Amino acid sequence: MRSSRRIDDCIERLCQKGCAQVWGDIDALERGESLPETEGLSDGERQRVLRELKAVMRVYKDRCRLD
């Protein structure tokens, strides 16, 4: 599978977990942790997943809070 397709699939699986979990996953990825959804991805691919997740969550920042 192409790298970009694997990344897109990973992001989709992560986003299906809901806002609170995605914020937690972003924190985990920032700490360098691996997630089940990111297994098999290179470090660069995981960084791309992290950047994409942050971009997605910026769109929802006012509607998706962890208060």
N, C-alpha and C positions, 0 to 999 in steps of 0.2 A: 504494500500500500504506500502511496506517495506520502511524504512527510507532511505536507500541508493538509491532506485528508485525515491523517492520523491525529493531527493537532485539532482540526475542526471537530472530529469525533470525540476527542477527549474533552474539549470545552463544552460540547453539547451534553455529555454525560455529567460533567460537573454542575452545569447550570440546572439540570433537572433535579438536583438535590435541594434547591431552594436557597433563598437569599442568605439566611443565617449561616448555613453550611458553606456556601461559597465564600463568604467573608472569612470563615475559619480556614478554608482551604487556601485562600490567598495568604493568610498569615503563615500557614504551614509551609507553603512554597517559598515565601520570603525568608523563612528560617533554613531553607535548604532541605526540607523534608520531602520525602517521596510520598505520593498518594497512590492508592491502587489504580486509579484512572491514568496515572502518568507512568506506570511501569512500562518499560520497553522504550521510553523516549530518551533521547540524549539530553545532556544538560542544556544545550542550546534550545532544544525543542521545549523543555520544561520552562525555560525563561520566556519563550514565546507564548506558551499557555498562560503564564502569569501575566504578561503584558496584556494579552487579549482579555483575560478575566477582569483585570482592572478597568479596561476600556468599557466592557459590558456593564460592569457595576457602576461606573460613573453615570451612565444613562439612568440607572435606577436609584441613585443616591437619595433622592427625596422620597421615594416610595418604598424603599427597602432599608430599614434601619434596624439596628440591634438594641435599641433602647432598653 
